[in-house]
Amino acid sequence: MIEFVVGDLTTEQVDAVVLPANPGLLPGGGASGALHRAGGPEIAAACALLGGCATGDAKATTAGRLPARYVIHAVGPVWQGGDHGEAELLASAHRRAVEVAAGLGCASIAFPAISCGIYGYPPELAAPQAIGAVARALEANPGVRRARFVFLDESLRRTFADAAEALGLDV
């Protein structure tokens, strides 16, 4: 099951919340900064032990003070016009987040719009990549039963929901 909601990622009652990370796993702005602030210094301390994360990959840490059990740090690509493997890397970051969640025994996961903020990925191009990758990963990892995409505004939620409908997904 894939859901699309307007809300606050820092308050999601899920097993794992996905943090849109940079390769150094350093606290940043946007959703990353919000999750680090809400979760507390335990998250950054755990990140420091991981040695970074490649673009298109994901790694897990404690969720600190967040209501989730884990934070999964997924590194999406910086948009460079679409001819530098961005689609594949974005899909991989989403797939790896679900795989990491499955490996931790998580049944639910919440995603932001990875790479659509300061990394500049156009949401209308990101949405089908993200949703398609998550749908395929959920099929391959049936223990993860629910993926929720959480957005700050209705416009972004609608962009992703429309992409899911265009992909023929029942949402």
N, C-alpha and C positions, 0 to 999 in steps of 0.2 A: 504494500500500500504506500502510495506517495501522496503527500499533502502539500498544499501551498497556502501559507498564512501570512498575515501582517502581524508582526509582534516584536518581541525583544528576545534575541538569541540568548542573552545572559540569564533569562528566567525559565528557559525551556526545561520541562520535566521529562527528560529522556536519559537513556543510559550513556550516550555519548553526544557531545556537541562538537561540531567541526569548526575549527578556528582557521581562517584564511591566513596562512603563514608565509613568511619570507624564508629563503633558504637557510638563513642563520638562526631561525626560530627565535628571533628577537622580538620583544613587544613593539608593535607598530601603531598605526592610527586606525581609524575606522572600526570594523568589527573586531579585528585583532586586539586593538587597544582596549576596546570595551570589555572583551572577555578577560584580558589580563587584569584590568582594574577590578572587575567584579569578582574574579576568582582568587585574587591576591597573589603575593609574591611566590607562593609555592609552585605556581605554574612556570614562571620564569626560571626558578631554581631547577625544576625538573628538566626544562628545555636545555639548560646549560650542560646537562649530563649526556645529551643525545648526539652531540657533534654535528648539528645541522641536519638538513633534509633536502634531497634533490627535488628540483621542479618536477611535478608529476607524481610525487610520492607522498606518503603520509606516515606520521609517527604519533604515538599516544603518550600522554602524561596524565598525572592526577588532574582532577578538575578543581582542586583547591576548594574555595567556598561556593562554587557554582552548584546548582541543584543536580547537575549531571554527575555520573560516576567518573567519566573520563573526558578529557579534551583530546580530540584528534586533530593534529596540526597538518593540514593539507596545503601543499605548495602549488598554487596555480601559476600559469605563465603570465608574463607581462605581454600585453598586446603590442605586436610589432607590425600590424597590417594584415596578419593572417597567413603569411607565407613562410613562417618560421616554426611550423609544427605546433602552433598554439592549440588547435582543436584537439590534437592527440594528447597533448600534455594536460589540458583541462579535463578531458575525459578520464585520463589516467589518475589524476588527483582525486576525482570523485570515486572511481572504482577502488582505488587503494584505501580510501577512507572507509568504505563499506567493508572491505576485506579486513582491515585492522579492527574495526568494530566487531566483526564476526569472530575474529581470533580472540577477542576479549570476552566473548559471550554476551554481547549486547543484543538486545531485541529491538531497540529504537535508536535513531540517530537524527540529529538536526543539522541542516546545512544553511550557510548564508549563500549569497551569490558570489562564489569564489571568482576572483580576478576582475569582477565588474566594478570595483571601486577604484582605488588609486592605481591599480594595474591596467586600467583602461580598456578592458575587454568589453566590446559592445554587448549589452544584455540580450539583444535579439539573436545574436550569433552564439552566445554562451549557453543560452537556455537549452536548445536541443542537444548540445553536446553533454551538458551536465545531466539532464534528465534521462537521456538515452543510456548514458554510462551507469547511472544509479539504478535504473530499471533492470539492466542486464546483470549488474552486480547483486541486486536483491534476488534475482532468479538463481544465481550461482551460489548464494549464501543465504539459504532459507531461514536460518536462525535469526537474521535481522529482518524483522517483520514489518517495520514501519520506518519510512524516511520522510522527514518533514523539512521543507524548504521554508525558511523564515526570512521575511523581508521587512524593511522599514516603511515601505509605502505600497499602496494599492497598484500603482502603475507597474512596478517591478514584479509584484505578485502576478498580475494579469499577464505580463510578458511570458513568464514561466508557465503559467497555467495554459495559455494559448499554445505554447510550444508542445506541452504534453498532449493536448488534444490533437494537434497536428500529427504527432507521432502515433496516434491511435491508442493512447494509454487511458484507462478508465480512472479518472481522479475525482 
